[in-house]
Amino acid sequence: MPVVLRYNSYRFFFFSNEGEPREPAHIHVRLGESIAKFWLLPEIRLADNYGFTTGQLRELYGVIVENRELIARKWDEYFVS
């Protein structure tokens, strides 16, 4: 499970096996038992949420927007290269 980014206590990561066929580019975020998934394309949007508050999701969205290029590059390096 490659960790791409850490922000405060949040961990942003991919699962090593993202399905067959592989799902489009996305990022998972975990804090304790809470987990969310955000699609990266065509725009950043929430796919799933289990336990995060609306405020936390807004914060996570902002972190993903700020780090979108890094996350997309890491996705490509891991899954495409």
N, CA, C and O atoms as CSV, one atom per row, in Angstrom:
chain,resi,resn,atom,element,x,y,z
A,1,MET,N,N,0.851,-1.159,0.000
A,1,MET,CA,C,0.000,0.000,0.000
A,1,MET,C,C,0.905,1.233,0.000
A,1,MET,O,O,1.333,1.685,1.062
A,2,PRO,N,N,1.197,1.778,-1.183
A,2,PRO,CA,C,2.093,2.933,-1.281
A,2,PRO,C,C,1.482,4.200,-0.681
A,2,PRO,O,O,0.418,4.646,-1.110
A,3,VAL,N,N,2.153,4.765,0.298
A,3,VAL,CA,C,1.734,6.039,0.883
A,3,VAL,C,C,2.340,7.144,0.030
A,3,VAL,O,O,3.552,7.183,-0.184
A,4,VAL,N,N,1.493,8.035,-0.451
A,4,VAL,CA,C,1.901,9.107,-1.343
A,4,VAL,C,C,2.187,10.387,-0.568
A,4,VAL,O,O,3.090,11.146,-0.921
A,5,LEU,N,N,1.416,10.623,0.487
A,5,LEU,CA,C,1.478,11.898,1.180
A,5,LEU,C,C,0.968,11.714,2.600
A,5,LEU,O,O,0.057,10.926,2.857
A,6,ARG,N,N,1.567,12.448,3.500
A,6,ARG,CA,C,1.060,12.532,4.873
A,6,ARG,C,C,0.787,13.993,5.157
A,6,ARG,O,O,1.607,14.862,4.863
A,7,TYR,N,N,-0.372,14.252,5.731
A,7,TYR,CA,C,-0.763,15.613,6.081
A,7,TYR,C,C,-1.386,15.536,7.467
A,7,TYR,O,O,-2.383,14.846,7.678
A,8,ASN,N,N,-0.780,16.259,8.410
A,8,ASN,CA,C,-1.185,16.117,9.812
A,8,ASN,C,C,-1.200,14.627,10.132
A,8,ASN,O,O,-0.181,13.961,9.951
A,9,SER,N,N,-2.292,14.095,10.588
A,9,SER,CA,C,-2.346,12.657,10.883
A,9,SER,C,C,-2.998,11.859,9.762
A,9,SER,O,O,-3.180,10.649,9.898
A,10,TYR,N,N,-3.356,12.516,8.651
A,10,TYR,CA,C,-3.978,11.842,7.515
A,10,TYR,C,C,-2.913,11.146,6.678
A,10,TYR,O,O,-1.803,11.651,6.515
A,11,ARG,N,N,-3.270,9.981,6.153
A,11,ARG,CA,C,-2.393,9.226,5.268
A,11,ARG,C,C,-3.092,9.080,3.922
A,11,ARG,O,O,-4.208,8.565,3.859
A,12,PHE,N,N,-2.451,9.525,2.849
A,12,PHE,CA,C,-2.977,9.462,1.490
A,12,PHE,C,C,-2.239,8.335,0.778
A,12,PHE,O,O,-1.009,8.329,0.740
A,13,PHE,N,N,-2.976,7.383,0.213
A,13,PHE,CA,C,-2.327,6.182,-0.319
A,13,PHE,C,C,-3.138,5.542,-1.432
A,13,PHE,O,O,-4.299,5.879,-1.668
A,14,PHE,N,N,-2.476,4.597,-2.112
A,14,PHE,CA,C,-3.121,3.718,-3.090
A,14,PHE,C,C,-3.077,2.311,-2.519
A,14,PHE,O,O,-2.206,2.002,-1.705
A,15,PHE,N,N,-3.991,1.465,-2.928
A,15,PHE,CA,C,-3.861,0.037,-2.677
A,15,PHE,C,C,-2.994,-0.534,-3.795
A,15,PHE,O,O,-3.064,-0.068,-4.932
A,16,SER,N,N,-2.197,-1.515,-3.488
A,16,SER,CA,C,-1.314,-2.109,-4.496
A,16,SER,C,C,-2.105,-2.743,-5.637
A,16,SER,O,O,-1.660,-2.725,-6.785
A,17,ASN,N,N,-3.275,-3.302,-5.329
A,17,ASN,CA,C,-4.137,-3.892,-6.341
A,17,ASN,C,C,-5.404,-3.047,-6.419
A,17,ASN,O,O,-6.280,-3.147,-5.560
A,18,GLU,N,N,-5.490,-2.228,-7.438
A,18,GLU,CA,C,-6.636,-1.324,-7.576
A,18,GLU,C,C,-7.681,-1.865,-8.548
A,18,GLU,O,O,-8.315,-1.103,-9.277
A,19,GLY,N,N,-7.853,-3.164,-8.552
A,19,GLY,CA,C,-8.916,-3.781,-9.349
A,19,GLY,C,C,-8.442,-4.265,-10.705
A,19,GLY,O,O,-7.377,-3.877,-11.184
A,20,GLU,N,N,-9.239,-5.107,-11.306
A,20,GLU,CA,C,-8.957,-5.639,-12.638
A,20,GLU,C,C,-10.248,-5.613,-13.421
A,20,GLU,O,O,-11.130,-6.414,-13.112
A,21,PRO,N,N,-10.431,-4.757,-14.410
A,21,PRO,CA,C,-9.430,-3.780,-14.824
A,21,PRO,C,C,-9.243,-2.699,-13.754
A,21,PRO,O,O,-10.129,-2.464,-12.932
A,22,ARG,N,N,-8.081,-2.048,-13.778
A,22,ARG,CA,C,-7.759,-1.046,-12.775
A,22,ARG,C,C,-8.735,0.129,-12.854
A,22,ARG,O,O,-9.094,0.588,-13.939
A,23,GLU,N,N,-9.146,0.594,-11.702
A,23,GLU,CA,C,-10.011,1.767,-11.633
A,23,GLU,C,C,-9.249,3.001,-12.096
A,23,GLU,O,O,-8.019,3.009,-12.071
A,24,PRO,N,N,-9.963,4.051,-12.520
A,24,PRO,CA,C,-9.295,5.306,-12.884
A,24,PRO,C,C,-8.534,5.884,-11.684
A,24,PRO,O,O,-8.754,5.478,-10.542
A,25,ALA,N,N,-7.646,6.826,-11.958
A,25,ALA,CA,C,-6.798,7.415,-10.926
A,25,ALA,C,C,-7.623,7.963,-9.764
A,25,ALA,O,O,-8.596,8.692,-9.957
A,26,HIS,N,N,-7.208,7.592,-8.552
A,26,HIS,CA,C,-7.878,8.052,-7.339
A,26,HIS,C,C,-6.914,7.928,-6.168
A,26,HIS,O,O,-5.832,7.354,-6.293
A,27,ILE,N,N,-7.320,8.470,-5.039
A,27,ILE,CA,C,-6.505,8.422,-3.830
A,27,ILE,C,C,-7.393,8.051,-2.648
A,27,ILE,O,O,-8.533,8.505,-2.556
A,28,HIS,N,N,-6.871,7.233,-1.753
A,28,HIS,CA,C,-7.556,6.889,-0.509
A,28,HIS,C,C,-6.935,7.716,0.609
A,28,HIS,O,O,-5.749,8.041,0.569
A,29,VAL,N,N,-7.742,8.052,1.601
A,29,VAL,CA,C,-7.258,8.808,2.754
A,29,VAL,C,C,-7.748,8.108,4.016
A,29,VAL,O,O,-8.911,7.717,4.114
A,30,ARG,N,N,-6.837,7.957,4.984
A,30,ARG,CA,C,-7.202,7.287,6.230
A,30,ARG,C,C,-6.736,8.117,7.416
A,30,ARG,O,O,-5.658,8.710,7.416
A,31,LEU,N,N,-7.594,8.131,8.421
A,31,LEU,CA,C,-7.274,8.681,9.732
A,31,LEU,C,C,-7.966,7.774,10.738
A,31,LEU,O,O,-9.194,7.769,10.824
A,32,GLY,N,N,-7.201,7.015,11.494
A,32,GLY,CA,C,-7.803,6.061,12.427
A,32,GLY,C,C,-8.658,5.066,11.669
A,32,GLY,O,O,-8.174,4.412,10.744
A,33,GLU,N,N,-9.912,4.942,12.043
A,33,GLU,CA,C,-10.833,4.018,11.383
A,33,GLU,C,C,-11.590,4.661,10.228
A,33,GLU,O,O,-12.308,3.971,9.504
A,34,SER,N,N,-11.440,5.972,10.042
A,34,SER,CA,C,-12.131,6.673,8.957
A,34,SER,C,C,-11.337,6.539,7.666
A,34,SER,O,O,-10.107,6.599,7.662
A,35,ILE,N,N,-12.069,6.357,6.570
A,35,ILE,CA,C,-11.421,6.230,5.264
A,35,ILE,C,C,-12.313,6.861,4.200
A,35,ILE,O,O,-13.540,6.775,4.263
A,36,ALA,N,N,-11.671,7.496,3.222
A,36,ALA,CA,C,-12.395,8.096,2.104
A,36,ALA,C,C,-11.617,7.827,0.826
A,36,ALA,O,O,-10.426,7.517,0.854
A,37,LYS,N,N,-12.314,7.953,-0.286
A,37,LYS,CA,C,-11.716,7.760,-1.600
A,37,LYS,C,C,-12.150,8.924,-2.472
A,37,LYS,O,O,-13.328,9.276,-2.518
A,38,PHE,N,N,-11.181,9.520,-3.167
A,38,PHE,CA,C,-11.450,10.639,-4.064
A,38,PHE,C,C,-10.970,10.282,-5.470
A,38,PHE,O,O,-9.838,9.831,-5.648
A,39,TRP,N,N,-11.838,10.487,-6.471
A,39,TRP,CA,C,-11.434,10.379,-7.868
A,39,TRP,C,C,-10.589,11.596,-8.197
A,39,TRP,O,O,-10.819,12.672,-7.644
A,40,LEU,N,N,-9.618,11.450,-9.084
A,40,LEU,CA,C,-8.779,12.568,-9.514
A,40,LEU,C,C,-9.211,13.146,-10.855
A,40,LEU,O,O,-8.990,14.327,-11.124
A,41,LEU,N,N,-9.826,12.320,-11.696
A,41,LEU,CA,C,-10.196,12.746,-13.049
A,41,LEU,C,C,-11.644,12.397,-13.341
A,41,LEU,O,O,-12.119,11.389,-12.819
A,42,PRO,N,N,-12.366,13.149,-14.130
A,42,PRO,CA,C,-11.918,14.363,-14.813
A,42,PRO,C,C,-11.759,15.556,-13.866
A,42,PRO,O,O,-11.075,16.527,-14.190
A,43,GLU,N,N,-12.395,15.473,-12.698
A,43,GLU,CA,C,-12.178,16.478,-11.655
A,43,GLU,C,C,-12.104,15.753,-10.319
A,43,GLU,O,O,-12.538,14.607,-10.201
A,44,ILE,N,N,-11.562,16.412,-9.333
A,44,ILE,CA,C,-11.484,15.805,-8.001
A,44,ILE,C,C,-12.882,15.762,-7.413
A,44,ILE,O,O,-13.574,16.777,-7.343
A,45,ARG,N,N,-13.290,14.564,-6.989
A,45,ARG,CA,C,-14.612,14.429,-6.353
A,45,ARG,C,C,-14.596,13.223,-5.428
A,45,ARG,O,O,-13.858,12.258,-5.626
A,46,LEU,N,N,-15.433,13.318,-4.421
A,46,LEU,CA,C,-15.528,12.257,-3.427
A,46,LEU,C,C,-16.207,11.033,-4.029
A,46,LEU,O,O,-17.267,11.142,-4.647
A,47,ALA,N,N,-15.596,9.879,-3.846
A,47,ALA,CA,C,-16.172,8.614,-4.312
A,47,ALA,C,C,-16.840,7.872,-3.160
A,47,ALA,O,O,-17.964,7.389,-3.302
A,48,ASP,N,N,-16.155,7.777,-2.020
A,48,ASP,CA,C,-16.670,7.063,-0.844
A,48,ASP,C,C,-16.205,7.771,0.419
A,48,ASP,O,O,-15.142,8.392,0.446
A,49,ASN,N,N,-17.010,7.667,1.455
A,49,ASN,CA,C,-16.642,8.214,2.759
A,49,ASN,C,C,-17.193,7.315,3.849
A,49,ASN,O,O,-18.383,7.002,3.882
A,50,TYR,N,N,-16.309,6.910,4.733
A,50,TYR,CA,C,-16.710,6.105,5.884
A,50,TYR,C,C,-16.096,6.725,7.127
A,50,TYR,O,O,-14.987,6.367,7.524
A,51,GLY,N,N,-16.817,7.653,7.741
A,51,GLY,CA,C,-16.424,8.167,9.037
A,51,GLY,C,C,-15.912,9.593,9.107
A,51,GLY,O,O,-15.815,10.139,10.206
A,52,PHE,N,N,-15.579,10.223,7.992
A,52,PHE,CA,C,-15.108,11.600,8.039
A,52,PHE,C,C,-16.285,12.568,8.114
A,52,PHE,O,O,-17.353,12.309,7.560
A,53,THR,N,N,-16.075,13.677,8.802
A,53,THR,CA,C,-17.094,14.725,8.869
A,53,THR,C,C,-17.034,15.572,7.600
A,53,THR,O,O,-16.075,15.492,6.832
A,54,THR,N,N,-18.062,16.377,7.393
A,54,THR,CA,C,-18.084,17.283,6.244
A,54,THR,C,C,-16.894,18.229,6.280
A,54,THR,O,O,-16.281,18.494,5.246
A,55,GLY,N,N,-16.565,18.737,7.453
A,55,GLY,CA,C,-15.418,19.630,7.589
A,55,GLY,C,C,-14.110,18.946,7.238
A,55,GLY,O,O,-13.261,19.531,6.565
A,56,GLN,N,N,-13.941,17.718,7.686
A,56,GLN,CA,C,-12.733,16.965,7.348
A,56,GLN,C,C,-12.654,16.718,5.844
A,56,GLN,O,O,-11.579,16.826,5.253
A,57,LEU,N,N,-13.784,16.386,5.222
A,57,LEU,CA,C,-13.801,16.145,3.779
A,57,LEU,C,C,-13.424,17.401,3.006
A,57,LEU,O,O,-12.711,17.318,2.006
A,58,ARG,N,N,-13.892,18.565,3.455
A,58,ARG,CA,C,-13.504,19.828,2.820
A,58,ARG,C,C,-11.992,20.032,2.933
A,58,ARG,O,O,-11.336,20.432,1.972
A,59,GLU,N,N,-11.453,19.752,4.118
A,59,GLU,CA,C,-10.019,19.886,4.335
A,59,GLU,C,C,-9.249,18.929,3.425
A,59,GLU,O,O,-8.268,19.324,2.794
A,60,LEU,N,N,-9.688,17.686,3.356
A,60,LEU,CA,C,-9.027,16.686,2.515
A,60,LEU,C,C,-9.089,17.077,1.045
A,60,LEU,O,O,-8.110,16.923,0.315
A,61,TYR,N,N,-10.231,17.578,0.617
A,61,TYR,CA,C,-10.389,18.037,-0.766
A,61,TYR,C,C,-9.346,19.113,-1.077
A,61,TYR,O,O,-8.704,19.077,-2.127
A,62,GLY,N,N,-9.182,20.058,-0.169
A,62,GLY,CA,C,-8.198,21.118,-0.365
A,62,GLY,C,C,-6.779,20.589,-0.454
A,62,GLY,O,O,-5.993,21.056,-1.279
A,63,VAL,N,N,-6.443,19.623,0.382
A,63,VAL,CA,C,-5.106,19.023,0.349
A,63,VAL,C,C,-4.889,18.311,-0.990
A,63,VAL,O,O,-3.810,18.395,-1.576
A,64,ILE,N,N,-5.904,17.622,-1.461
A,64,ILE,CA,C,-5.786,16.916,-2.741
A,64,ILE,C,C,-5.642,17.911,-3.887
A,64,ILE,O,O,-4.827,17.698,-4.784
A,65,VAL,N,N,-6.414,18.987,-3.873
A,65,VAL,CA,C,-6.281,20.018,-4.908
A,65,VAL,C,C,-4.851,20.551,-4.928
A,65,VAL,O,O,-4.247,20.668,-5.994
A,66,GLU,N,N,-4.314,20.872,-3.770
A,66,GLU,CA,C,-2.958,21.419,-3.679
A,66,GLU,C,C,-1.892,20.425,-4.125
A,66,GLU,O,O,-0.823,20.833,-4.578
A,67,ASN,N,N,-2.163,19.139,-4.004
A,67,ASN,CA,C,-1.168,18.100,-4.301
A,67,ASN,C,C,-1.556,17.211,-5.475
A,67,ASN,O,O,-1.007,16.122,-5.641
A,68,ARG,N,N,-2.488,17.670,-6.279
A,68,ARG,CA,C,-3.008,16.854,-7.382
A,68,ARG,C,C,-1.901,16.373,-8.321
A,68,ARG,O,O,-1.880,15.201,-8.699
A,69,GLU,N,N,-0.987,17.259,-8.698
A,69,GLU,CA,C,0.085,16.872,-9.617
A,69,GLU,C,C,0.970,15.791,-9.011
A,69,GLU,O,O,1.332,14.831,-9.691
A,70,LEU,N,N,1.316,15.939,-7.752
A,70,LEU,CA,C,2.125,14.936,-7.059
A,70,LEU,C,C,1.402,13.593,-7.026
A,70,LEU,O,O,1.988,12.557,-7.341
A,71,ILE,N,N,0.136,13.616,-6.647
A,71,ILE,CA,C,-0.644,12.377,-6.544
A,71,ILE,C,C,-0.758,11.702,-7.908
A,71,ILE,O,O,-0.565,10.492,-8.019
A,72,ALA,N,N,-1.073,12.481,-8.950
A,72,ALA,CA,C,-1.197,11.921,-10.303
A,72,ALA,C,C,0.138,11.356,-10.781
A,72,ALA,O,O,0.174,10.293,-11.401
A,73,ARG,N,N,1.232,12.057,-10.500
A,73,ARG,CA,C,2.551,11.569,-10.901
A,73,ARG,C,C,2.884,10.249,-10.202
A,73,ARG,O,O,3.397,9.322,-10.829
A,74,LYS,N,N,2.590,10.167,-8.901
A,74,LYS,CA,C,2.855,8.936,-8.150
A,74,LYS,C,C,1.989,7.786,-8.663
A,74,LYS,O,O,2.453,6.648,-8.744
A,75,TRP,N,N,0.730,8.080,-9.009
A,75,TRP,CA,C,-0.154,7.063,-9.579
A,75,TRP,C,C,0.472,6.505,-10.864
A,75,TRP,O,O,0.583,5.291,-11.037
A,76,ASP,N,N,0.876,7.413,-11.760
A,76,ASP,CA,C,1.460,6.986,-13.030
A,76,ASP,C,C,2.753,6.202,-12.817
A,76,ASP,O,O,2.981,5.187,-13.475
A,77,GLU,N,N,3.593,6.670,-11.903
A,77,GLU,CA,C,4.844,5.957,-11.632
A,77,GLU,C,C,4.581,4.545,-11.121
A,77,GLU,O,O,5.297,3.609,-11.475
A,78,TYR,N,N,3.563,4.396,-10.298
A,78,TYR,CA,C,3.287,3.088,-9.698
A,78,TYR,C,C,2.540,2.153,-10.638
A,78,TYR,O,O,2.881,0.975,-10.746
A,79,PHE,N,N,1.518,2.674,-11.320
A,79,PHE,CA,C,0.643,1.802,-12.090
A,79,PHE,C,C,0.905,1.808,-13.609
A,79,PHE,O,O,0.609,0.824,-14.287
A,80,VAL,N,N,1.450,2.891,-14.136
A,80,VAL,CA,C,1.607,2.984,-15.593
A,80,VAL,C,C,3.034,2.648,-16.019
A,80,VAL,O,O,3.229,1.978,-17.032
A,81,SER,N,N,4.014,3.093,-15.277
A,81,SER,CA,C,5.418,2.874,-15.659
A,81,SER,C,C,5.822,1.432,-15.535
A,81,SER,O,O,6.969,1.085,-15.818
